[in-house]
Amino acid sequence: MAPNAASEFNFDGLVGPTHNYAGLAFGNLASQSHRFQTSNPRAAARQGLAKMDLLRRLGIPQGIIPPQPRPDIGMLRRLGFTGDDAAVLRSAARDAPRLLAAASSGSSMWTANAATVCPSADSRDGRVHFTPANLVSSLHRACETGTTARLLQVIFPDRDQFCHHPALPASADLGDEGAANHTRFCPSFDDVGTQLFVYGSDAATRSRSRSRRFPARQSRQASEAVARLHGLDRRRVVFAKQKDAAIDAGVFHNDVISVGHRNLFFCHQEAFEDTSAVCQTLRRATDDSVRIRMVQSRQLSLTDAVSTYLFNSQIVTAADDRTILIAPSECSQHPAARRVVQSCLADQIFDHVEYVDVRESMSNGGGPACLRLRVVLTTKQQAAVATGVILNEQRLETLNAWIDRRYREQLSADDLADPNLLRESREALDELTQLLQLGSVYDFQSAGGTG
C-alpha cells in the first residue's frame, strides 16, 4: 500500500467501571428518563467491545480509547471536599450528591465528543489535527477535557504526523462538543474532503435567538475556530444551523439526526433550520458528488428519530467495499425505523445493515455513533499510532477477561460513595494501561499508586 493511502479508523471509548444512570445530561431524553436506575457496567463494557469487534471482523480498523478515572477525587477536592478519599466521597454524597454523580460519570465512553479530528489530506500542513472538545455545557463532561487531551497525545504521539491543539477557552460563546457535530465528505479517504460543521448557537445573533426547551451546546464560533486551527480550505467548509425544534425534541448533538460517510449523507428532514439549503450547499462544496438520503417526517417523526437513534448509526465501508449501516437493535424493533432501513436497502443506499446491542449505552443517551471517534490515517500515520490500542483477536480476548474480573454487574447511585468502587476502578485502569501498553497516563498513577 502506498504511503499516502488512507483508511478510516474508528476509535471507540471503552465503557468504564463506574458506568451509571445519574441522568446528568439535560436535553438528552434517554439519559433523563433512566435517571437513578441500576446500571450494569460489565454488560455495558462487553456490549461496546462486541460492537468494536464487529467492525474489526468487517475489515474496518478499530482502536480503543480507555476510560477516564472515576470518581474524579481531584475535582471533588477542588470543590472544597477534604480529608482522605473515603471522607471526600462520604461528604460529597451527603452534601452534594449531584457533584458526586458528575465526578463519577462514565460519559467519556462517548468519544464522538472527545475531539474534532481532521485528516492530513485536508489540513494546510499535511498533519492530522486534533482539538479536544471543551464540553462546557455540562460539568460531568467538561471535567474530561484534560485527560482526553493527554490520552490523544499518547495514542497519537508523533508530532511530525499529528498536531494536537489545546481545547478552546471554556466559554459558552465557544461551546464545543467535538465530532458529534462534525462530518467529513470525500470520494475516498485519500482525497481532499469537505467538512460540515453543525452548530446550535451563534453569539453574533444571540439577541435574535428564540427561547428553547433545551440549550444548544455547539456554538458557531467554536466550529469556526476549529476550522481555522486545522488549516482547512474555507471553500470546502460548510457551517449549518441546527433546527431549534430539533434541539427541543432531544437532538442535543447533530449526530442524533444525521450521519455522513464518504459521499453519503443520511439525514432527517428536520435536522437543520433549512435542510434543503444545507443539502444544496453541500452539493456545491463537494462538486455535486455527495449523495443525500433525506428521511421525511411522514416516514419517521422527529420524536421517533430521537427515541430510536436511527441517525446515530454508523456508516462504514467494509473490506469487501460494501456500505454497511451499523444501527441500534432498537431500530429493528420499531416499525417506522425498520421501514426506513428497508427502503434504504432496496434503493441501494446501504448494501447491508447490522443491528447491534448497545442497550446500556442507549439507556444512558448514546448510540453506536456516540461511542466512536473517526480518524482517517495514511499508511505512514498508522505506523505512528500506539500499537497497543488497536483491537485484534488476542486483545479482544484479553479485554473481555479483564472486564469480567474488574467490573461490577450492578451499580446504583448509592454505590458511587463506596470507597471500594474508587479502589476497584483505579486498579482496573492501572491494569488496562499495561494491557494497552500506554504507560502511566492517569494522575493517580503518577501520584503514587492505585490505593
C-alpha positions as CSV (number, residue, x, y, z in Angstrom):
1,M,0.0,0.0,0.0
2,A,1.3,3.5,-0.9
3,P,2.5,5.7,2.0
4,N,-0.4,8.2,1.3
5,A,-3.1,5.6,1.0
6,A,-5.6,6.3,3.8
7,S,-8.1,4.3,5.8
8,E,-10.7,5.4,8.3
9,F,-10.1,4.0,11.8
10,N,-12.9,4.0,14.5
11,F,-11.5,4.7,18.0
12,D,-14.2,3.7,20.4
13,G,-14.4,4.7,24.0
14,L,-14.2,1.6,26.3
15,V,-17.0,1.9,28.9
16,G,-15.6,2.5,32.4
17,P,-16.2,0.7,35.7
18,T,-18.5,3.5,37.0
19,H,-21.0,3.4,34.2
20,N,-24.2,4.6,35.9
21,Y,-27.5,6.3,35.3
22,A,-27.4,9.6,37.1
23,G,-29.4,11.5,34.4
24,L,-27.0,14.3,34.2
25,A,-27.4,15.3,30.6
26,F,-30.0,18.0,30.3
27,G,-31.6,17.8,26.9
28,N,-30.7,14.1,26.5
29,L,-34.1,12.4,26.9
30,A,-32.8,8.9,27.2
31,S,-30.4,10.0,29.9
32,Q,-33.1,11.8,31.9
33,S,-35.7,9.1,31.6
34,H,-33.4,6.4,33.1
35,R,-32.2,8.5,36.0
36,F,-31.4,6.6,39.1
37,Q,-32.0,3.2,37.5
38,T,-29.5,0.4,38.3
39,S,-26.8,0.0,35.6
40,N,-24.7,-3.0,34.6
41,P,-21.1,-1.8,33.9
42,R,-19.9,-5.2,32.9
43,A,-22.6,-5.7,30.3
44,A,-22.1,-2.1,29.0
45,A,-18.4,-2.7,28.5
46,R,-18.9,-6.0,26.9
47,Q,-21.6,-4.6,24.5
48,G,-19.2,-1.8,23.5
49,L,-16.4,-4.2,22.9
50,A,-18.6,-6.5,20.9
51,K,-19.5,-3.6,18.6
52,M,-15.8,-2.9,18.1
53,D,-15.2,-6.5,17.2
54,L,-18.0,-6.5,14.7
55,L,-16.3,-3.7,12.8
56,R,-12.9,-5.4,13.1
57,R,-14.4,-8.5,11.6
58,L,-15.8,-6.5,8.7
59,G,-12.3,-5.4,8.0
60,I,-12.6,-1.9,9.4
61,P,-9.6,-0.8,11.6
62,Q,-10.7,-0.5,15.2
63,G,-9.0,1.2,18.0
64,I,-9.7,1.7,21.7
65,I,-9.6,4.8,23.9
66,P,-9.5,3.9,27.6
67,P,-12.0,5.3,30.2
68,Q,-11.3,8.2,32.4
69,P,-10.5,7.6,36.1
70,R,-13.7,7.9,38.1
71,P,-14.8,9.0,40.7
72,D,-12.7,12.1,40.0
73,I,-11.4,12.8,43.5
74,G,-9.3,15.7,42.3
75,M,-12.3,17.6,41.0
76,L,-14.2,17.0,44.3
77,R,-11.2,18.3,46.3
78,R,-11.1,21.4,44.0
79,L,-14.8,21.9,45.0
80,G,-13.9,22.0,48.7
81,F,-14.3,18.4,49.9
82,T,-11.5,17.5,52.3
83,G,-10.0,14.5,54.1
84,D,-8.8,11.2,52.8
85,D,-10.5,9.7,49.7
86,A,-13.2,7.9,51.7
87,A,-14.0,11.2,53.5
88,V,-14.3,13.1,50.3
89,L,-16.7,10.6,48.9
90,R,-18.7,10.4,52.0
91,S,-19.1,14.2,52.4
92,A,-19.9,14.7,48.7
93,A,-22.6,12.0,48.9
94,R,-24.1,13.7,51.9
95,D,-23.8,17.4,50.9
96,A,-23.8,17.4,47.1
97,P,-24.8,14.1,45.6
98,R,-25.1,15.6,42.1
99,L,-21.5,16.7,42.3
100,L,-20.5,13.2,43.2
101,A,-22.5,11.9,40.3
102,A,-20.8,14.3,38.0
103,A,-17.4,13.2,39.3
104,S,-18.4,9.5,38.8
105,S,-19.9,9.8,35.3
106,G,-18.8,7.2,32.7
107,S,-19.6,9.6,29.8
108,S,-16.1,9.6,28.3
109,M,-17.2,6.3,26.7
110,W,-18.9,8.6,24.0
111,T,-15.8,9.5,22.2
112,A,-17.7,11.3,19.4
113,N,-17.5,14.2,21.9
114,A,-13.8,13.7,22.7
115,A,-12.4,15.9,19.9
116,T,-12.8,17.2,16.4
117,V,-10.4,15.4,14.0
118,C,-9.4,16.5,10.5
119,P,-7.1,14.3,8.3
120,S,-3.9,15.3,6.7
121,A,-5.4,15.5,3.2
122,D,-7.5,18.5,4.3
123,S,-5.0,20.4,6.5
124,R,-2.6,23.1,5.3
125,D,0.4,21.5,7.0
126,G,-0.3,17.9,6.0
127,R,-0.8,16.6,9.5
128,V,-3.8,15.0,11.3
129,H,-5.3,17.7,13.6
130,F,-7.0,17.1,16.9
131,T,-8.8,19.6,19.1
132,P,-10.3,18.1,22.3
133,A,-13.8,19.4,23.0
134,N,-14.2,21.8,25.9
135,L,-17.7,20.4,26.6
136,V,-18.6,23.4,28.7
137,S,-22.3,22.8,28.6
138,S,-22.1,20.2,31.5
139,L,-19.8,19.7,34.4
140,H,-19.6,15.9,34.1
141,R,-18.3,16.3,30.5
142,A,-16.2,19.4,31.0
143,C,-14.0,17.6,33.5
144,E,-13.0,15.1,30.8
145,T,-11.0,17.5,28.6
146,G,-7.6,17.4,30.3
147,T,-7.4,13.6,30.4
148,T,-8.8,13.3,26.9
149,A,-6.1,15.6,25.6
150,R,-3.4,13.5,27.3
151,L,-4.8,10.2,26.0
152,L,-4.9,11.5,22.5
153,Q,-1.3,12.7,22.7
154,V,-0.2,9.3,24.0
155,I,-2.1,7.4,21.3
156,F,-1.1,9.7,18.5
157,P,2.4,10.8,19.7
158,D,4.4,11.6,16.5
159,R,4.4,15.4,16.2
160,D,5.5,15.2,12.6
161,Q,2.3,13.3,11.8
162,F,-0.2,14.6,14.3
163,C,-0.9,18.1,15.6
164,H,-2.6,18.5,19.0
165,H,-4.3,21.8,19.8
166,P,-5.5,22.8,23.2
167,A,-9.2,22.8,23.9
168,L,-10.9,26.1,23.1
169,P,-11.4,28.6,26.0
170,A,-14.1,27.4,28.4
171,S,-16.8,29.8,27.5
172,A,-20.5,29.4,26.5
173,D,-19.7,31.5,23.4
174,L,-17.2,28.8,22.4
175,G,-19.1,25.7,23.4
176,D,-17.5,22.8,21.6
177,E,-18.9,19.3,21.7
178,G,-16.5,17.7,19.2
179,A,-17.0,15.3,16.3
180,A,-20.7,14.7,17.2
181,N,-21.3,18.0,15.3
182,H,-18.8,17.4,12.5
183,T,-18.9,15.3,9.4
184,R,-16.4,14.9,6.5
185,F,-17.3,14.0,3.0
186,C,-14.9,12.6,0.4
187,P,-14.9,10.4,-2.7
188,S,-12.3,8.2,-1.0
189,F,-10.4,8.6,2.3
190,D,-7.2,9.6,0.3
191,D,-9.0,12.6,-1.3
192,V,-9.4,16.1,-0.1
193,G,-12.7,16.3,1.8
194,T,-15.5,18.7,2.5
195,Q,-16.2,19.4,6.2
196,L,-19.7,20.0,7.6
197,F,-19.7,21.8,11.0
198,V,-23.1,22.0,12.7
199,Y,-23.9,24.5,15.4
200,G,-26.9,25.4,17.6
201,S,-25.9,28.8,18.9
202,D,-24.4,31.9,17.4
203,A,-23.1,34.6,19.8
204,A,-23.2,37.1,16.9
205,T,-27.0,36.8,16.6
206,R,-27.9,35.9,20.2
207,S,-30.3,38.8,20.6
208,R,-32.5,37.2,17.9
209,S,-32.4,33.7,19.3
210,R,-35.7,32.1,20.1
211,S,-36.3,30.6,23.5
212,R,-35.8,26.8,23.7
213,R,-36.8,23.9,25.9
214,F,-33.2,22.8,25.9
215,P,-30.0,24.7,25.4
216,A,-27.9,24.5,22.3
217,R,-24.5,23.0,23.0
218,Q,-22.3,23.7,20.0
219,S,-21.5,27.3,19.0
220,R,-20.8,28.6,15.5
221,Q,-17.8,30.5,16.9
222,A,-16.3,27.2,18.2
223,S,-16.8,25.5,14.9
224,E,-15.2,28.4,13.0
225,A,-12.2,28.4,15.4
226,V,-11.6,24.7,14.9
227,A,-11.7,25.1,11.1
228,R,-9.1,27.8,11.4
229,L,-6.9,25.9,13.7
230,H,-7.0,22.8,11.5
231,G,-5.9,24.8,8.5
232,L,-8.9,23.9,6.3
233,D,-9.7,25.3,2.9
234,R,-12.7,27.6,3.6
235,R,-14.2,26.8,0.2
236,R,-14.6,23.2,1.4
237,V,-16.1,24.1,4.8
238,V,-19.9,24.3,5.4
239,F,-21.5,25.7,8.5
240,A,-25.1,24.7,9.2
241,K,-27.5,25.7,11.9
242,Q,-29.4,23.0,13.8
243,K,-33.2,23.4,13.9
244,D,-34.4,24.8,17.2
245,A,-37.4,22.4,17.2
246,A,-35.0,19.5,16.8
247,I,-32.9,20.6,19.9
248,D,-36.2,20.9,21.8
249,A,-37.1,17.4,20.7
250,G,-33.9,16.0,22.2
251,V,-31.4,16.4,19.3
252,F,-28.6,17.6,21.7
253,H,-25.9,16.8,19.0
254,N,-26.2,16.7,15.3
255,D,-25.2,13.0,15.2
256,V,-28.7,12.3,16.7
257,I,-30.3,13.5,13.5
258,S,-27.8,13.0,10.7
259,V,-24.8,10.9,9.7
260,G,-22.4,11.0,6.8
261,H,-19.7,8.7,5.4
262,R,-17.6,9.3,2.3
263,N,-20.0,10.7,-0.2
264,L,-23.2,9.7,1.5
265,F,-25.3,11.9,3.8
266,F,-28.2,10.2,5.7
267,C,-30.3,12.9,7.4
268,H,-33.7,13.8,8.7
269,Q,-35.9,16.5,7.1
270,E,-35.9,18.4,10.5
271,A,-32.1,18.3,11.0
272,F,-31.4,21.9,10.1
273,E,-33.2,25.3,10.1
274,D,-33.2,24.9,6.3
275,T,-32.3,21.4,5.5
276,S,-32.8,21.8,1.7
277,A,-30.5,24.8,1.6
278,V,-27.8,22.9,3.6
279,C,-28.0,20.0,1.2
280,Q,-27.7,22.4,-1.8
281,T,-24.6,24.0,-0.2
282,L,-23.1,20.6,0.4
283,R,-23.6,19.6,-3.2
284,R,-21.8,22.8,-4.4
285,A,-19.0,22.3,-1.9
286,T,-18.4,18.7,-2.9
287,D,-18.7,19.4,-6.7
288,D,-22.0,17.7,-6.7
289,S,-20.5,14.4,-5.6
290,V,-22.4,14.0,-2.3
291,R,-25.4,11.6,-2.4
292,I,-28.1,12.6,0.0
293,R,-30.9,10.4,1.5
294,M,-33.3,12.7,3.4
295,V,-35.9,10.9,5.5
296,Q,-39.2,12.8,5.6
297,S,-41.1,13.5,8.8
298,R,-44.0,11.5,7.5
299,Q,-41.7,8.5,7.2
300,L,-40.2,8.8,10.7
301,S,-41.2,11.5,13.1
302,L,-38.7,13.7,14.9
303,T,-39.7,12.1,18.1
304,D,-39.2,8.6,16.8
305,A,-35.9,9.6,15.2
306,V,-34.7,10.6,18.7
307,S,-36.1,7.6,20.5
308,T,-34.7,5.0,18.1
309,Y,-31.4,6.8,17.4
310,L,-31.6,5.7,13.8
311,F,-29.3,8.5,12.7
312,N,-26.9,7.7,15.5
313,S,-26.0,4.7,13.5
314,Q,-22.5,4.3,12.0
315,I,-22.0,4.0,8.2
316,V,-18.8,2.1,7.3
317,T,-17.1,0.7,4.3
318,A,-16.3,-2.9,4.8
319,A,-13.1,-4.6,3.4
320,D,-15.2,-6.0,0.5
321,D,-16.3,-2.4,-0.3
322,R,-19.9,-2.8,0.9
323,T,-21.5,0.2,2.6
324,I,-22.9,-1.1,5.9
325,L,-25.2,0.6,8.4
326,I,-24.4,-0.2,12.0
327,A,-27.7,0.5,13.7
328,P,-29.0,0.1,17.3
329,S,-31.1,-3.0,17.8
330,E,-33.9,-0.7,18.9
331,C,-34.4,0.3,15.2
332,S,-35.1,-3.3,14.2
333,Q,-38.0,-3.4,16.7
334,H,-39.5,0.0,15.7
335,P,-41.8,-0.4,12.6
336,A,-41.2,3.0,11.1
337,A,-37.4,3.0,11.6
338,R,-37.3,-0.6,10.2
339,R,-39.2,0.5,7.1
340,V,-36.8,3.4,6.6
341,V,-33.8,1.0,6.8
342,Q,-35.5,-1.5,4.4
343,S,-36.2,1.3,1.9
344,C,-32.6,2.4,2.0
345,L,-31.5,-1.2,1.4
346,A,-34.0,-1.6,-1.5
347,D,-32.6,1.7,-3.1
348,Q,-29.0,0.5,-2.5
349,I,-28.2,3.4,-0.2
350,F,-26.7,0.7,2.0
351,D,-25.7,-2.7,1.0
352,H,-26.3,-4.3,4.3
353,V,-27.4,-3.5,7.9
354,E,-26.0,-4.8,11.1
355,Y,-28.2,-4.3,14.3
356,V,-26.0,-4.1,17.4
357,D,-27.0,-4.4,21.1
358,V,-25.6,-1.3,22.9
359,R,-28.6,-1.0,25.2
360,E,-26.6,0.0,28.3
361,S,-25.2,2.9,26.3
362,M,-28.6,3.7,24.7
363,S,-30.3,3.9,28.1
364,N,-27.8,6.5,29.1
365,G,-28.2,8.5,25.9
366,G,-25.6,7.3,23.4
367,G,-25.9,5.0,20.4
368,P,-23.4,3.3,18.1
369,A,-22.1,6.6,16.6
370,C,-21.7,8.3,20.0
371,L,-19.2,5.6,21.0
372,R,-16.7,6.2,18.2
373,L,-14.2,8.9,17.1
374,R,-13.3,8.6,13.4
375,V,-9.7,9.2,12.5
376,V,-8.5,9.0,8.8
377,L,-4.9,7.8,8.7
378,T,-2.4,7.2,5.9
379,T,-0.2,4.1,6.0
380,K,2.6,6.1,7.4
381,Q,0.4,7.6,10.1
382,Q,-1.0,4.3,11.0
383,A,2.6,3.1,11.8
384,A,2.9,6.0,14.2
385,V,-0.1,5.1,16.3
386,A,0.4,3.4,19.7
387,T,0.1,-0.2,18.7
388,G,-1.4,-1.4,21.9
389,V,-4.8,0.3,21.4
390,I,-5.5,-1.4,18.1
391,L,-8.1,-4.2,18.5
392,N,-7.1,-7.7,17.4
393,E,-8.3,-11.2,18.3
394,Q,-5.9,-11.7,21.2
395,R,-6.6,-8.2,22.6
396,L,-10.3,-8.8,22.4
397,E,-10.0,-12.0,24.5
398,T,-7.7,-10.3,27.0
399,L,-10.1,-7.3,27.4
400,N,-13.2,-9.4,27.8
401,A,-11.4,-11.4,30.6
402,W,-10.3,-8.1,32.2
403,I,-13.9,-6.8,32.2
404,D,-15.2,-10.0,33.8
405,R,-12.5,-9.7,36.5
406,R,-12.7,-6.0,37.2
407,Y,-16.3,-4.8,36.6
408,R,-19.4,-5.0,38.7
409,E,-22.6,-6.4,37.4
410,Q,-24.7,-3.7,39.0
411,L,-24.2,-0.2,40.1
412,S,-26.7,2.2,41.8
413,A,-26.5,5.8,42.8
414,D,-25.7,4.8,46.4
415,D,-22.6,2.8,45.2
416,L,-20.9,5.9,44.0
417,A,-19.9,6.8,47.6
418,D,-18.3,3.4,48.1
419,P,-14.5,3.8,48.5
420,N,-14.2,0.2,47.3
421,L,-15.5,1.4,43.9
422,L,-12.8,4.0,43.7
423,R,-10.1,1.4,44.6
424,E,-11.6,-1.1,42.1
425,S,-11.7,1.4,39.3
426,R,-8.2,2.6,39.8
427,E,-6.9,-1.0,40.0
428,A,-8.8,-1.8,36.8
429,L,-7.4,1.2,34.9
430,D,-3.9,0.7,36.1
431,E,-4.0,-2.9,34.7
432,L,-5.7,-1.6,31.5
433,T,-2.9,0.8,30.7
434,Q,-0.5,-2.1,30.9
435,L,-2.7,-4.2,28.7
436,L,-2.8,-1.4,26.1
437,Q,0.9,-0.6,26.5
438,L,0.2,3.0,27.2
439,G,2.3,3.5,30.4
440,S,1.2,5.8,33.2
441,V,-1.3,8.2,31.7
442,Y,-3.6,8.9,34.7
443,D,-2.9,11.4,37.5
444,F,-3.5,8.7,40.2
445,Q,-0.7,6.6,38.7
446,S,1.9,9.4,38.9
447,A,0.6,10.3,42.4
448,G,1.8,7.0,43.8
449,G,-0.5,4.1,43.1
450,T,-4.0,2.8,43.0
451,G,-4.8,2.6,46.7
